[in-house]
Amino acid sequence: MTQDSRLALQRFIAALERHYEVVASSRGAAEGTIENAYLELKKTFEGYEEALDVSFEALLPFVNEDDLEEN
């Protein structure tokens, strides 16, 4: 399980880097590209959070906006 959480962390970091590069190089015309980077970042964050929970019963100190809207 530790390996799975390490892989999830690596994917999350890569998604953070991709998101940064897209946003930093955008001039406002690449909204679809920014949206795709955002969605990938969100997906990998959720995967990392789940892997931490399964592997170590640990949570991250962040709240997902979608979780707030459900309540």
N, C-alpha and C positions, 0 to 999 in steps of 0.2 A: 504493500500500500504506500509506503514512503516514496517509492519510485513514481507512482502515479501522481502524487501530490507535487513532486519535484518537476515532473513533466508539465503538469498544469501550471505551475509557477512560470516555467520557461515560456509557455504559450502566452500567458498573461503579459509577461514582460515584452515579448515580441509584439503583441497587439498594442501595448502602450506606445512602443516605439513607432509602429506603423501609424497609429492615430496622430502622434505628434508630427511626424513627417508630412502627413496629408494636410493637417491644419496649418502647419508652418509654411507650406509651399502653396497653399490655396490663396487665390485672389477673389474668392467669393463665387467663382464660376463653377466650382467643382462640388456643388452641394451633394450630388449623388455619391461621390467618392468619400466625402466627409461622413455622410450617413452610413455608408458601408463600413467605414473604419470604426465608427461609433458602435454599430451593431456587433461587430467582431470583438471589440473591446468589452462590451457588455457580456457577450457569450463566454468569453474566456475568463472574465472575472467570476462569473457564476460557476464555471467549471472549477476554478481554483478554490473558491469558497467551499464548494461541495467536497472537493478532494481533501481539504484540510479537516472538514467536519468528519468525514469517513475515516481518515487516517489517524487523526489526533484528537477528535472531539473538540476542535478549536474553531472559533469564529473570528471574522474580521470586524474591525470597529467602524464599519460603514453601513449605511442604510440604502437599499435600493429604492428608487422613487416608485417603481411599480408596486413594491410591497406596501408602501405608505398609502397608495391609492386604493388598495384592496380593503383596507380597514375602514 
